[in-house]
Amino acid sequence: MVFRDGLTDIRRQWTGGLPPRKPVPLSDREWSVLTRHVTDNVGYAQLARELGVSRSRVREVALTASKHLRLALRIPGGH
């Protein structure tokens, strides 16, 4: 979901920033998609073009990565 301010639900979850290094539970692909989307502000459509997959697949990977990161950091909640 994209909100009026242009932030996605995942960007909202990580407004305080991501950890400087990839936590062990995340795959390289998950970490790459999450950091490019959150830190580099790259949209799902652009990531989909770069990776040669659908926009919905990129969003799914980003959501999974966000979930895995919350679990690794023991942060409750999220979408």
N, C-alpha and C positions, 0 to 999 in steps of 0.2 A: 504494500500500500504506500502511496505517495501522499503526503500531507500538503496542505496549502503552502507551507513554507518551503516546499521542495524536498524535505527530508523524508526518507523512507523509514519504516518502522525499525529497521536494523540500524540505520544511522542514528536514530533517536536513542536506541539502547546504548550506544557506544559514544555518546557525545563527550564523555570524559576521556576518550582515547582508548586505543588498544594497547595491550602489553608490547614492549619493544621487541620481544622474541616470540616465535611460534611455540605455543604449549604443545607438549607431546601428543595429546589426544587428537589434534587436528592434522589432517593430511596437508601436504604441500599445496594441493589444489584449493582446498577449503581456505587455508590461510591466505593464499594469493587473492582469491575472489573477495574475501572479507576485507583485507587491507586495501585492496584497490577500490572497493566500493566505499568503505568508511573513511579511510585516511586520505586517499587520492581523489575522493568524490567522483568516481567513475560510475555512470549509470548502468543499469542492467542491460540496456540495449547495446551500449558500447562493449561491455564485457562479453555479451553473447556473440557479437561480431568477431571480436578478438579470439574467442575460444572455439568458434564454429559450432555453437549450440544455440538452443532457443533461449529466449529471455526468461521463460518460466523455469528452465533448467538452472540458469544462473541464480535466480532467486531462491530456488530450492537448495542449491549448494550454499548460498550465503546464509540462509536460515539454519541449515544444519551446522554450519561452522559457528554461527552465533550461539546456538544451543550447546555445542561441544565446549566452546570457550567459557560460557557461563558455568557449566558443570566443572570444568577444570579449575576455574577460579572460585568455585563454590558461591556463585552469585545466584540467588533465587529469582524466580519469576521470568519475565520476558514473554514474548508472543510465540 
